[in-house]
Amino acid sequence: MILLRRGIRPWRPWLLTTPGTGGCSYTRPPKPQILCMKLCGNVNAHLSPLYSTAVPPDEITVHYRCGLPLITLPLPSRKERCQFVIKPMLSTVGSFLQDIQNEDKGVRTAAIFTTDGSKIPATTLMGILLMHDFKLAINKVTYNVKCPKQEKMSSEHATEMETMMSLVHRLFTVIHFDEYQKKKENHLLEKIDHLKKQLQPLEQLKARIEVHSEARISRLLWTGLALLSIQGGALAWFTWWVYSWDIMEPVTYFLTVANSMVFFAYFLVTRQDYTYKAVSGRQFLHFFYKNSKQEHFDVEQYNKLKNDLDEAKDALKHLRHSLYFRLPVEELDDKN
């Protein structure tokens, strides 16, 4: 039996003698205590936080976080789920599908259809797409996507949203205008350099053909001059040494009429006046195309490259003019 003392240290036990122990005293061991806890109320309510509903791995879900929609879908080759953050007013269906293909190179084909099977164009905004349920086809596997219903905005709120979107678009254009113009300028410069490299061998071949054609034209003109000189000398010889002017006058008249008939026939065939410059230019083109076939010079390809080069140079000049005056290209077109 254990008794507690009274005094300064009452917690120290006071030992009593027990009969049959020879005057020795002992302490009894303390009885073991069991701590019991009882759950009050519904037991299922206490166990519910330990369980969750797992999303099937082959299902596409759409939910909103911080005001932006998140589309979670399975990637076919990586066998894992990936989340895509969507900007409803900026992202399009085409950009969303391109993001999927960039994320997983195993995605060969991707398309979005309505619930009745109609294909949705790539230019459709994602904000319009997420208003209704749709189907997403990835590598011939079709997923049914259910979009959460959103509250319809009032007309005043919709007007405010459109005004805010317009303001954001204008601010974005002003901030990134110089960067966009510089990128476009670099793109045009690269295009011009590429076209010049393609035109360089064609220009050299064209120069050789032009030199050869010019030489043939020069020989043809000198031959015509020689023939006219021979004609004049023959008429003079017949007039003063063989016959008289009375006999040669009708001959010269008929020669003049014959030349006039030749010139008129040339006009009927070519629809051009018979001038030496026009004749030489026409004959030059005849010799040029003839030599081009012999030298395997593609005239159509050369003309196409020259037109592309001229258009690129005009676009670059137009762009630099807009950069100088700090005007967008659309406003510059209106002023011009």
BAVODO-426986 format. One line per field, with one value per residue (C-alpha): residue number from 1; residue in one letter; x, y, z. Coordinates in nm, 4 decimals. Layout:
pos: NUM:... .
code: A:... .
u: X:... .
v: Y:... .
w: Z:... .
This chain:
pos: 1:2:3:4:5:6:7:8:9:10:11:12:13:14:15:16:17:18:19:20:21:22:23:24:25:26:27:28:29:30:31:32:33:34:35:36:37:38:39:40:41:42:43:44:45:46:47:48:49:50:51:52:53:54:55:56:57:58:59:60:61:62:63:64:65:66:67:68:69:70:71:72:73:74:75:76:77:78:79:80:81:82:83:84:85:86:87:88:89:90:91:92:93:94:95:96:97:98:99:100:101:102:103:104:105:106:107:108:109:110:111:112:113:114:115:116:117:118:119:120:121:122:123:124:125:126:127:128:129:130:131:132:133:134:135:136:137:138:139:140:141:142:143:144:145:146:147:148:149:150:151:152:153:154:155:156:157:158:159:160:161:162:163:164:165:166:167:168:169:170:171:172:173:174:175:176:177:178:179:180:181:182:183:184:185:186:187:188:189:190:191:192:193:194:195:196:197:198:199:200:201:202:203:204:205:206:207:208:209:210:211:212:213:214:215:216:217:218:219:220:221:222:223:224:225:226:227:228:229:230:231:232:233:234:235:236:237:238:239:240:241:242:243:244:245:246:247:248:249:250:251:252:253:254:255:256:257:258:259:260:261:262:263:264:265:266:267:268:269:270:271:272:273:274:275:276:277:278:279:280:281:282:283:284:285:286:287:288:289:290:291:292:293:294:295:296:297:298:299:300:301:302:303:304:305:306:307:308:309:310:311:312:313:314:315:316:317:318:319:320:321:322:323:324:325:326:327:328:329:330:331:332:333:334:335:336 .
code: M:I:L:L:R:R:G:I:R:P:W:R:P:W:L:L:T:T:P:G:T:G:G:C:S:Y:T:R:P:P:K:P:Q:I:L:C:M:K:L:C:G:N:V:N:A:H:L:S:P:L:Y:S:T:A:V:P:P:D:E:I:T:V:H:Y:R:C:G:L:P:L:I:T:L:P:L:P:S:R:K:E:R:C:Q:F:V:I:K:P:M:L:S:T:V:G:S:F:L:Q:D:I:Q:N:E:D:K:G:V:R:T:A:A:I:F:T:T:D:G:S:K:I:P:A:T:T:L:M:G:I:L:L:M:H:D:F:K:L:A:I:N:K:V:T:Y:N:V:K:C:P:K:Q:E:K:M:S:S:E:H:A:T:E:M:E:T:M:M:S:L:V:H:R:L:F:T:V:I:H:F:D:E:Y:Q:K:K:K:E:N:H:L:L:E:K:I:D:H:L:K:K:Q:L:Q:P:L:E:Q:L:K:A:R:I:E:V:H:S:E:A:R:I:S:R:L:L:W:T:G:L:A:L:L:S:I:Q:G:G:A:L:A:W:F:T:W:W:V:Y:S:W:D:I:M:E:P:V:T:Y:F:L:T:V:A:N:S:M:V:F:F:A:Y:F:L:V:T:R:Q:D:Y:T:Y:K:A:V:S:G:R:Q:F:L:H:F:F:Y:K:N:S:K:Q:E:H:F:D:V:E:Q:Y:N:K:L:K:N:D:L:D:E:A:K:D:A:L:K:H:L:R:H:S:L:Y:F:R:L:P:V:E:E:L:D:D:K:N .
u: 0.0000:0.1396:0.0558:0.1530:0.3220:0.2235:0.4895:0.7287:0.7534:0.4165:0.4795:0.7420:0.5781:0.5727:0.6448:0.4649:0.5851:0.4006:0.3536:0.5693:0.8448:1.0725:1.0234:1.1135:0.8984:0.8305:0.6350:0.3696:0.4177:0.1766:-0.1145:-0.0908:-0.3229:-0.4854:-0.5688:-0.8922:-1.0263:-1.3809:-1.4916:-1.8090:-2.0517:-2.0419:-1.7306:-1.7441:-1.7100:-1.3723:-1.2470:-1.3660:-1.0525:-0.8425:-1.0065:-1.0213:-1.1740:-0.9057:-0.9460:-0.9220:-0.5880:-0.7565:-0.9971:-0.9615:-1.0714:-1.1294:-1.1245:-1.0486:-0.7659:-0.7033:-0.9578:-0.7784:-0.8967:-0.6659:-0.7042:-0.5530:-0.5076:-0.3040:-0.0001:0.0036:0.3776:0.4863:0.1938:0.1413:-0.1059:-0.0152:-0.1864:-0.2192:-0.2995:-0.5412:-0.5782:-0.9385:-0.9174:-0.5713:-0.5317:-0.6924:-0.7773:-0.4812:-0.2322:-0.3692:-0.3275:0.0214:0.1140:0.0033:0.2190:0.5166:0.4823:0.4586:0.6331:0.4337:0.1169:0.0911:-0.2619:-0.4827:-0.8231:-1.1242:-1.4849:-1.8227:-2.0399:-2.2230:-1.8968:-1.8414:-1.4783:-1.3962:-1.1721:-0.8213:-0.8932:-1.1675:-1.0883:-1.0554:-1.2929:-1.5696:-1.4729:-1.4948:-1.8551:-1.9777:-1.8675:-1.6456:-1.4441:-1.0641:-0.9131:-0.5455:-0.3902:-0.7316:-0.8355:-1.1391:-1.1961:-1.5242:-1.4498:-1.7090:-1.6668:-1.7881:-2.0807:-2.0085:-2.2391:-2.3538:-2.2246:-2.4611:-2.4549:-2.2829:-2.0156:-1.9628:-1.9217:-1.6662:-1.4778:-1.4671:-1.3413:-1.0742:-0.9683:-0.9384:-0.7294:-0.5020:-0.4586:-0.3631:-0.1174:0.0357:0.0703:0.2377:0.4776:0.5827:0.5599:0.9326:1.0203:0.7736:0.9056:1.2655:1.1809:0.9992:1.2922:1.5376:1.3076:1.2950:1.6737:1.7222:1.4734:1.6529:1.9909:1.8468:1.6934:2.0192:2.2094:1.9598:1.9794:2.3585:2.4239:2.1210:2.2457:2.5857:2.4269:2.1887:2.4791:2.6577:2.3410:2.2855:2.6411:2.5985:2.2601:2.3973:2.6791:2.4330:2.2190:2.5239:2.6207:2.2624:2.2537:2.5889:2.4676:2.1565:2.3730:2.5922:2.2925:2.1501:2.4905:2.5078:2.1555:2.2416:2.5644:2.3897:2.1209:2.3862:2.5873:2.2816:2.1739:2.5022:2.7027:2.4634:2.1233:1.9855:1.7660:1.4613:1.4917:1.5909:1.3271:1.0391:1.2708:1.3426:0.9722:0.8773:1.1594:1.0155:0.6650:0.8035:0.9786:0.6553:0.4695:0.7337:0.7011:0.3213:0.3404:0.5737:0.3127:0.0366:0.2404:0.3923:0.1489:0.4494:0.5850:0.8809:1.1583:1.5171:1.5007:1.1828:1.3203:1.6502:1.4712:1.2395:1.5245:1.7258:1.4468:1.4306:1.8025:1.7875:1.5141:1.6818:2.0126:1.8330:1.7045:2.0517:2.2078:1.9199:1.8344:1.4927:1.3406:1.0221:1.2158:1.4386:1.1395:0.9701:1.2821:1.3213:0.9591:0.9991:1.3169:1.1493:0.8512:1.0836:1.2795:0.9602:0.8321:1.1627:1.1564:0.7965:0.8799:1.1803:0.9707:0.7133:0.9888:1.1264:0.7899:0.6884:0.3657:0.2037:0.2040:-0.1772:-0.1790:0.1038:-0.0968:-0.3940:-0.1805:-0.0177 .
v: 0.0000:0.3379:0.6472:0.9996:1.2034:1.5392:1.8030:1.9578:1.6584:1.4908:1.3021:1.0782:0.7466:0.6267:0.2538:0.0310:-0.3103:-0.6130:-0.9194:-1.2187:-1.0140:-0.9950:-0.6296:-0.5507:-0.3173:-0.3097:-0.1051:-0.2510:-0.2023:0.0502:-0.0858:-0.0441:0.2199:0.2019:0.5182:0.4852:0.7278:0.7229:0.8736:1.0709:1.1274:0.9684:0.7571:0.8038:1.1806:1.1281:0.8928:1.0941:1.3182:1.0062:0.9215:1.1037:1.0421:0.9629:1.1003:0.8296:0.8521:0.8606:1.1474:1.5158:1.7607:2.1346:2.3450:2.7053:2.8353:3.2037:3.2885:3.0950:2.7603:2.4601:2.1676:1.8427:1.5693:1.2495:1.2504:0.9399:0.8716:0.9816:0.8086:1.0983:1.3802:1.7373:2.0663:2.3470:2.7015:2.8669:3.2379:3.2531:3.5824:3.5291:3.1557:2.9918:2.6328:2.6158:2.7439:2.5015:2.2036:2.3248:2.3414:1.9805:1.8684:2.0677:1.9116:1.5546:1.4736:1.1523:1.3478:1.3183:1.4487:1.6597:1.8141:1.9476:1.8697:1.9661:1.7103:1.6442:1.5787:1.9137:2.0257:2.3526:2.5948:2.6670:3.0408:2.9950:3.1543:2.9177:3.1339:3.0541:2.6869:2.6468:2.7677:2.4258:2.0635:1.9379:1.6403:1.6280:1.3755:1.2860:1.0181:0.8728:0.8573:1.0745:1.2220:1.3731:1.6978:1.8472:2.2156:2.3589:2.5929:2.9604:3.2342:3.4551:3.8094:4.1009:4.3337:4.6088:4.3699:4.2360:4.5900:4.6660:4.3471:4.4352:4.7846:4.6434:4.3882:4.6601:4.8711:4.5785:4.5005:4.8592:4.8707:4.5418:4.6779:4.9975:4.8166:4.5485:4.7585:4.8275:4.4650:4.3448:4.5908:4.4877:4.1194:4.1897:4.3967:4.1151:3.8683:4.0870:4.1295:3.7535:3.7038:3.9592:3.7941:3.4522:3.5816:3.7513:3.4262:3.2465:3.5190:3.5437:3.2434:3.3358:3.6933:3.5723:3.3420:3.6172:3.8587:3.6120:3.5583:3.9344:3.9910:3.7208:3.8627:4.2167:4.0949:3.9298:4.2442:4.4545:4.2227:4.2319:4.6140:4.6399:4.3845:4.5964:4.9047:4.7140:4.5948:4.9476:5.0764:4.8091:4.8959:5.2655:5.1960:4.9612:5.2208:5.4877:5.2568:5.1671:5.5312:5.6915:5.4133:5.1517:5.3149:5.6661:5.8308:5.7965:5.4187:5.3976:5.6395:5.3847:5.1267:5.3480:5.4264:5.0588:4.9970:5.2714:5.1211:4.7756:4.9108:5.0776:4.7482:4.5703:4.8282:4.8009:4.4196:4.4495:4.6658:4.4153:4.1294:4.2994:4.5869:4.8141:5.1035:5.0206:5.2080:5.0953:5.0934:4.8819:4.6409:4.5990:4.5452:4.2845:4.1031:4.1168:3.9376:3.6769:3.6063:3.6153:3.3504:3.1362:3.1453:3.0891:2.7539:2.6579:2.7621:2.6117:2.9484:2.9425:3.2800:3.2213:3.1344:3.4389:3.6700:3.5220:3.5703:3.9260:4.0059:3.8565:4.0589:4.3816:4.3146:4.2424:4.5617:4.7664:4.6110:4.6860:5.0460:5.0794:4.9325:5.1572:5.4560:5.3625:5.3177:5.6620:5.8314:5.5965:5.5057:5.1634:5.0133:5.0357:5.4103:5.4619:5.2851:5.5121:5.8243:5.7078 .
w: 0.0000:-0.0974:0.1015:0.0186:0.2876:0.4009:0.3946:0.1500:-0.0872:-0.0767:-0.4035:-0.2487:-0.1427:0.2148:0.2332:0.4889:0.6101:0.4927:0.7126:0.6199:0.4579:0.7582:0.8108:0.4471:0.2466:-0.1279:-0.3757:-0.5928:-0.9680:-1.1254:-1.3150:-1.6942:-1.8462:-2.1916:-2.3821:-2.5815:-2.8483:-2.9653:-3.2973:-3.2611:-3.5427:-3.8898:-3.9424:-4.3234:-4.2719:-4.1039:-4.3780:-4.6786:-4.7064:-4.7550:-5.0879:-5.4295:-5.7698:-6.0327:-6.3839:-6.6525:-6.8370:-7.1780:-7.1073:-7.1956:-6.9276:-6.9348:-6.6197:-6.5309:-6.3137:-6.2460:-6.5136:-6.7910:-6.9284:-6.8904:-7.1286:-7.0010:-7.2585:-7.2994:-7.5264:-7.7472:-7.7692:-7.4204:-7.2431:-7.0034:-6.9491:-7.0366:-6.9571:-7.2108:-7.0996:-7.3422:-7.4072:-7.5285:-7.7160:-7.8684:-7.9287:-8.2297:-8.3088:-8.5475:-8.2883:-8.0270:-8.2604:-8.3529:-7.9827:-7.9423:-8.2340:-8.1059:-7.7604:-7.8907:-8.2182:-8.2366:-8.3181:-8.6962:-8.7441:-8.5189:-8.5885:-8.3982:-8.4890:-8.3551:-8.1836:-8.5117:-8.7031:-8.8787:-8.8935:-8.7158:-8.9126:-8.7876:-8.7602:-8.4988:-8.1624:-7.8679:-7.6667:-7.9175:-7.9271:-7.5476:-7.5437:-7.6561:-7.6398:-7.9213:-8.0412:-8.0638:-8.3065:-8.2516:-8.4750:-8.5687:-8.2000:-8.1208:-7.7742:-7.6563:-7.4730:-7.2404:-7.1635:-6.8327:-6.8619:-6.8037:-6.6999:-6.9824:-6.9701:-6.9833:-7.2808:-7.0807:-6.9567:-7.3101:-7.4417:-7.1716:-7.2557:-7.6258:-7.5461:-7.3157:-7.5762:-7.8397:-7.6041:-7.5193:-7.8887:-7.9664:-7.6779:-7.7904:-8.1447:-8.0271:-7.7940:-8.0418:-8.3588:-8.3908:-8.3180:-8.5811:-8.8372:-8.7731:-8.8105:-9.1345:-9.2616:-9.1832:-9.3574:-9.6691:-9.6693:-9.6475:-9.9297:-10.1485:-10.0867:-10.1710:-10.4950:-10.5949:-10.5447:-10.7677:-11.0336:-11.0457:-11.2791:-11.4897:-11.5243:-11.6466:-11.9033:-12.0129:-12.0617:-12.2917:-12.4968:-12.5262:-12.6498:-12.9133:-13.0217:-13.0405:-13.2616:-13.4981:-13.5071:-13.5874:-13.8732:-14.0033:-14.0046:-14.1788:-14.4343:-14.5000:-14.5495:-14.7920:-14.9920:-15.0153:-15.1287:-15.3979:-15.5091:-15.5366:-15.7247:-15.9676:-16.0453:-16.1036:-16.3330:-16.5374:-16.5607:-16.6720:-16.8351:-16.9738:-17.0235:-17.0022:-16.7412:-16.9664:-16.9415:-16.5715:-16.4381:-16.4491:-16.2906:-15.9924:-15.9627:-15.9407:-15.6926:-15.4687:-15.4922:-15.4115:-15.1017:-14.9901:-15.0326:-14.8230:-14.5446:-14.5478:-14.5339:-14.2326:-14.0569:-14.1316:-13.9888:-13.6822:-13.6185:-13.5729:-13.7755:-13.9925:-13.8145:-13.7847:-13.4058:-13.4004:-13.6595:-13.4760:-13.1417:-13.2902:-13.4583:-13.1351:-12.9492:-13.2253:-13.1962:-12.8150:-12.7823:-13.0450:-12.8580:-12.5249:-12.6456:-12.7568:-12.4236:-12.2151:-12.0614:-11.8857:-11.9691:-11.7645:-11.4497:-11.4981:-11.5375:-11.2295:-11.0151:-11.1416:-11.0563:-10.7076:-10.6549:-10.7635:-10.5342:-10.2391:-10.3018:-10.3247:-10.0007:-9.8267:-9.9491:-9.8359:-9.4945:-9.4370:-9.5382:-9.2747:-9.0140:-9.0954:-9.0428:-8.7558:-8.9309:-8.9566:-9.3034:-9.3295:-9.2570:-9.5064:-9.7771:-9.7077:-9.7367:-10.0577 .
